[in-house]
């Protein structure tokens, strides 16, 4: 697996930065009035590059790194790329079809097969992982490279300013003063492979994707169903697929966008899921990475795997006073240890898309 974030691209260095409470949110100039003049950007990806080129460069470097981390070559004919984005560069350039960027990525890297593209708003990275897992489970593919890529663009900053989803100050997930998100950019890819195939070639295994679940509430174009029932359904579906119970979950990476609506939905859903039982530690990374839209689910899957490896989670950036009624432990100010081998990653996307990934540590 590999990621490219506002805190860097080395897996362990970025993870240590997260554990220390670091954030990649910095001032980012805008040619137009936006609600927040800060964002989380990949430092060595020049902002003056054409948005299409930035999307390609970010995707290409991260995909190459993930495939190399798996001990494979990007031209291996067994590889099937499944990649997600929200809008990528497509709000800032003439419409060219959301499938074209993935085709260009695969072709530019010399991949032998056509990719599959997923665009389900902020759950796109998670849904790419879900689709790759389904292809392998159903015997259609042996190895899939799955993930998400999204870049910061002017149109996204203007759009979220107009929608009112952006905080004028900072992203404070699950804090009583939360008032919106802050945008970011990034990419992450993971290599999924059948057990038998991985064993045959002596691959290093970083974890197991043991179950996936998705649901759609169709409540509206942006806001989720306030009941939280869709989150509950997605989590229960993922745990059932994994053959696990809520009592076995040690850690949960929440969507944690910092918008009052989304935070309230997750608060309600987690209270329903874990009422009277185990209390997994919850963490959220968007205060450090920014809200990376279609890349967020893939970035957070990597974070969950690293948390399972080290049995600790980073503090939630910006969290000072936990919002009333939040039902589970949240780390504030310092990393927090946990016990357990099962982790969940939950993403909520515009259009009602909700996805849960169940991940497990391996010996």
C-alpha distance (Angstrom), angle and dihedral (degrees) to the residues before:
residue distance angle dihedral
X1 . . .
X2 3.82 . .
X3 3.76 140.3 .
X4 3.79 140.4 -165.8
X5 3.80 114.1 -152.7
X6 3.77 143.3 159.7
X7 3.82 86.4 -96.8
X8 3.81 94.0 53.4
X9 3.78 138.1 -88.2
X10 3.80 107.6 -92.9
X11 3.81 106.9 105.7
X12 3.79 97.4 -139.7
X13 3.81 97.2 37.3
X14 3.79 92.3 52.1
X15 3.81 91.2 45.1
X16 3.81 90.8 52.2
X17 3.80 89.5 49.4
X18 3.80 90.2 52.3
X19 3.81 91.5 48.8
X20 3.81 89.3 52.6
X21 3.81 91.2 54.0
X22 3.81 96.5 -109.3
X23 3.79 121.7 159.1
X24 3.79 130.4 -155.4
X25 3.81 94.4 -153.3
X26 3.82 110.2 121.3
X27 3.82 138.1 156.5
X28 3.82 110.5 -71.3
X29 3.81 115.3 -174.0
X30 3.79 118.5 -127.8
X31 3.79 129.1 -159.5
X32 3.81 89.3 -146.4
X33 3.81 134.2 44.9
X34 3.81 109.6 -84.8
X35 3.79 130.3 176.6
X36 3.80 93.0 -116.5
X37 3.80 126.3 27.3
X38 3.80 92.1 -158.8
X39 3.80 131.3 80.6
X40 3.80 141.0 154.4
X41 3.80 111.1 -104.6
X42 3.80 134.8 173.0
X43 3.79 101.0 -102.8
X44 3.81 99.9 -145.8
X45 3.82 94.7 46.6
X46 3.83 104.3 88.7
X47 3.79 113.0 -125.9
X48 3.81 91.3 -145.4
X49 3.81 91.8 64.9
X50 3.80 116.6 107.4
X51 3.84 108.2 -90.5
X52 3.81 91.2 -120.5
X53 3.80 90.7 54.4
X54 3.82 92.1 46.0
X55 3.81 90.4 52.6
X56 3.81 90.9 49.3
X57 3.82 96.0 45.5
X58 3.79 93.1 47.5
X59 3.79 92.4 48.5
X60 3.80 95.8 43.5
X61 3.79 97.4 50.6
X62 3.80 93.1 46.8
X63 3.79 95.6 45.0
X64 3.81 91.8 50.0
X65 3.80 90.5 50.7
X66 3.81 93.7 49.9
X67 3.78 93.4 49.4
X68 3.81 91.1 47.5
X69 3.81 89.9 49.0
X70 3.80 87.4 56.7
X71 3.82 91.6 52.9
X72 3.81 93.2 -112.5
X73 3.79 137.9 117.4
X74 3.78 119.9 -116.7
X75 3.83 90.3 -129.0
X76 3.81 93.4 56.9
X77 3.83 105.4 130.9
X78 3.81 91.4 -139.6
X79 3.81 92.2 66.8
X80 3.79 118.8 102.4
X81 3.81 114.3 -170.9
X82 3.80 117.0 -143.8
X83 3.80 109.9 -179.8
X84 3.78 135.2 173.8
X85 3.78 137.4 -158.9
X86 3.76 136.3 165.3
X87 3.79 100.6 -139.6
X88 3.78 101.7 -37.3
X89 3.80 106.0 -170.1
X90 3.78 94.6 -27.2
X91 3.81 99.4 105.1
X92 3.81 90.6 58.7
X93 3.81 102.4 43.1
X94 3.82 133.6 51.8
X95 3.83 109.7 -75.2
X96 3.79 110.7 -87.6
X97 3.78 103.8 160.2
X98 3.79 124.4 -85.4
X99 3.80 89.8 -112.5
X100 3.80 95.7 62.3
X101 3.79 97.0 73.2
X102 3.80 92.2 56.5
X103 3.79 91.0 48.6
X104 3.80 89.6 51.1
X105 3.80 91.0 49.2
X106 3.80 94.3 51.8
X107 3.81 93.4 43.1
X108 3.78 94.0 46.1
X109 3.80 91.6 53.5
X110 3.80 93.5 46.8
X111 3.79 95.3 -115.0
X112 3.78 112.4 172.3
X113 3.81 98.4 -136.4
X114 3.77 138.3 48.3
X115 3.80 114.2 -99.6
X116 3.78 130.4 -125.6
X117 3.82 116.4 -126.6
X118 3.80 128.2 -151.4
X119 3.81 125.9 -166.6
X120 3.80 112.5 178.2
X121 3.80 98.9 141.3
X122 3.82 114.3 -112.6
X123 3.80 93.9 -5.3
X124 3.83 93.4 56.8
X125 3.81 95.2 104.4
X126 3.81 91.5 49.9
X127 3.79 91.7 45.0
X128 3.81 91.3 52.1
X129 3.81 87.3 56.4
X130 3.81 90.4 47.2
X131 3.82 92.3 51.0
X132 3.81 92.7 47.8
X133 3.79 90.9 50.0
X134 3.80 91.0 50.4
X135 3.81 92.0 50.8
X136 3.79 90.9 52.9
X137 3.81 94.9 42.9
X138 3.80 91.0 51.3
X139 3.79 92.8 50.1
X140 3.81 95.1 -112.6
X141 3.80 95.3 116.7
X142 3.79 137.9 23.2
X143 3.81 100.1 -160.8
X144 3.82 128.3 17.8
X145 3.79 129.3 -175.5
X146 3.80 105.4 -148.6
X147 3.77 134.8 -179.9
X148 3.77 150.1 97.0
X149 3.79 140.6 -91.8
X150 3.80 130.8 -167.7
X151 3.79 132.6 162.0
X152 3.78 131.8 -155.6
X153 3.80 112.3 -106.7
X154 3.78 136.1 174.6
X155 3.80 93.4 -113.2
X156 3.81 91.9 55.1
X157 3.80 91.1 51.5
X158 3.80 91.3 49.2
X159 3.80 92.6 43.5
X160 3.78 95.9 52.2
X161 3.80 90.3 43.2
X162 3.82 88.6 56.2
X163 3.81 92.9 44.5
X164 3.80 91.2 53.4
X165 3.80 92.1 -129.1
X166 3.80 93.6 118.2
X167 3.80 121.6 88.6
X168 3.81 115.4 -128.0
X169 3.81 88.7 -142.3
X170 3.83 121.4 19.1
X171 3.79 143.0 -30.2
X172 3.81 107.9 -99.0
X173 3.80 106.9 174.2
X174 3.82 114.1 -156.5
X175 3.80 92.4 -4.6
X176 3.80 118.5 133.1
X177 3.84 88.6 -120.4
X178 3.81 96.4 50.3
X179 3.80 111.9 142.2
X180 3.79 107.9 164.5
X181 3.76 147.0 -46.1
X182 3.81 135.6 -72.4
X183 3.78 119.7 -136.7
X184 3.79 125.6 -116.4
X185 3.77 141.1 166.9
X186 3.77 134.8 -135.7
X187 3.77 148.4 122.5
X188 3.77 138.2 -128.5
X189 3.79 134.2 -178.7
X190 3.79 132.6 -173.2
X191 3.79 128.8 -168.6
X192 3.82 112.6 -131.3
X193 3.79 117.7 -162.9
X194 3.78 139.3 169.7
X195 3.80 114.2 -99.0
X196 3.79 92.1 -119.0
X197 3.79 93.9 50.1
X198 3.80 92.5 48.8
X199 3.80 92.1 48.7
X200 3.79 93.4 48.0
X201 3.78 92.8 57.3
X202 3.81 96.3 36.4
X203 3.78 94.2 -117.4
X204 3.80 121.7 -177.8
X205 3.79 106.6 -114.4
X206 3.81 116.2 -149.0
X207 3.78 96.6 -175.8
X208 3.77 146.0 -42.0
X209 3.79 129.1 -93.5
X210 3.78 96.8 -146.7
X211 3.79 102.3 170.5
X212 3.79 145.2 2.3
X213 3.78 133.8 -162.5
X214 3.79 135.5 -179.0
X215 3.78 137.7 -179.2
X216 3.79 137.9 172.0
X217 3.79 123.9 -147.6
X218 3.85 95.9 -169.2
X219 3.80 86.8 -151.6
X220 3.80 96.1 139.6
X221 3.79 145.6 -39.3
X222 3.82 95.4 -84.2
X223 3.82 116.3 1.7
X224 3.81 119.9 70.3
X225 3.80 125.3 -129.5
X226 3.82 102.7 -78.0
X227 3.81 92.8 -139.3
X228 3.80 92.8 73.3
X229 3.81 90.2 -137.2
X230 3.80 92.4 129.4
X231 3.80 91.4 56.6
X232 3.80 89.7 48.8
X233 3.80 91.1 51.1
X234 3.81 94.4 48.6
X235 3.83 92.6 48.6
X236 3.79 94.0 46.9
X237 3.80 91.2 48.3
X238 3.82 91.5 51.5
X239 3.81 92.8 47.8
X240 3.81 92.1 47.5
X241 3.81 90.1 51.7
X242 3.80 89.1 50.0
X243 3.80 92.9 47.6
X244 3.80 89.5 -122.9
X245 3.80 136.2 125.0
X246 3.78 131.4 -138.0
X247 3.80 87.8 -107.0
X248 3.80 90.2 65.9
X249 3.81 95.7 54.9
X250 3.80 112.2 107.4
X251 3.78 101.2 173.9
X252 3.80 137.1 21.1
X253 3.77 126.7 -166.2
X254 3.79 105.9 -152.1
X255 3.78 126.7 -154.2
X256 3.81 85.5 -116.9
X257 3.79 97.4 178.4
X258 3.80 93.8 162.5
X259 3.80 94.1 -126.1
X260 3.81 110.6 129.5
X261 3.82 91.9 -129.4
X262 3.81 95.8 52.9
X263 3.80 94.7 40.3
X264 3.80 90.4 51.2
X265 3.82 91.5 50.0
X266 3.80 92.3 51.5
X267 3.80 91.6 45.0
X268 3.81 90.3 54.0
X269 3.81 93.9 43.9
X270 3.80 95.7 48.4
X271 3.79 90.6 48.2
X272 3.79 89.4 54.5
X273 3.80 95.0 44.9
X274 3.80 98.0 48.0
X275 3.80 101.8 30.2
X276 3.79 111.1 147.5
X277 3.79 94.2 -6.3
X278 3.77 141.4 75.2
X279 3.79 118.7 -21.3
X280 3.82 111.9 -143.3
X281 3.78 118.0 -159.8
X282 3.81 111.9 -103.6
X283 3.79 123.8 -148.1
X284 3.81 136.0 172.4
X285 3.80 130.9 -161.3
X286 3.82 105.2 -168.0
X287 3.79 92.4 95.5
X288 3.82 86.5 63.2
X289 3.81 102.4 34.1
X290 3.79 98.0 29.2
X291 3.77 118.4 -128.0
X292 3.80 100.4 -54.4
X293 3.82 94.1 -172.2
X294 3.82 110.0 -154.4
X295 3.81 92.9 16.2
X296 3.78 96.2 52.2
X297 3.82 99.1 88.6
X298 3.79 93.1 52.3
X299 3.81 93.3 46.0
X300 3.78 90.6 49.8
X301 3.81 93.1 48.2
X302 3.80 87.8 57.7
X303 3.81 89.8 48.4
X304 3.81 91.6 52.2
X305 3.81 91.4 51.3
X306 3.81 90.7 51.2
X307 3.80 90.5 47.4
X308 3.82 90.2 52.1
X309 3.80 89.7 49.5
X310 3.81 94.5 52.1
X311 3.82 99.2 29.2
X312 3.79 92.7 -131.3
X313 3.78 137.6 92.1
X314 3.80 131.3 -146.5
X315 3.79 122.4 -110.6
X316 3.80 116.8 -94.4
X317 3.83 105.9 -104.8
X318 3.78 113.1 -119.3
X319 3.80 94.4 11.8
X320 3.82 111.2 137.2
X321 3.81 106.9 140.4
X322 3.80 116.4 23.4
X323 3.81 114.0 -127.4
X324 3.84 114.1 -102.5
X325 3.78 115.1 -85.5
X326 3.80 99.5 14.0
X327 3.81 101.3 154.2
X328 3.82 105.0 -155.4
X329 3.83 137.8 57.1
X330 3.81 115.3 -83.7
X331 3.83 123.6 -169.7
X332 3.80 113.3 -126.9
X333 3.78 122.9 -176.8
X334 3.80 97.2 -9.5
X335 3.79 140.9 40.2
X336 3.80 116.1 -86.9
X337 3.83 127.0 -146.2
X338 3.78 123.1 -136.2
X339 3.78 139.8 -178.6
X340 3.79 127.3 -128.8
X341 3.78 141.8 71.2
X342 3.83 99.9 -121.8
X343 3.80 124.7 82.3
X344 3.79 132.3 179.9
X345 3.79 130.2 -151.5
X346 3.80 116.0 -161.7
X347 3.81 125.2 -168.5
X348 3.80 130.4 -177.3
X349 3.79 120.3 -160.7
X350 3.78 135.9 -170.0
X351 3.77 110.7 -92.4
X352 3.79 91.7 43.0
X353 3.80 97.3 -75.3
X354 3.82 110.2 156.4
X355 3.80 123.0 175.8
X356 3.79 133.9 179.1
X357 3.80 126.4 -165.8
X358 3.83 120.4 -163.0
X359 3.80 111.1 -151.7
X360 3.79 130.8 -178.2
X361 3.75 137.5 -162.2
X362 3.79 119.9 -117.5
X363 3.77 127.9 -146.0
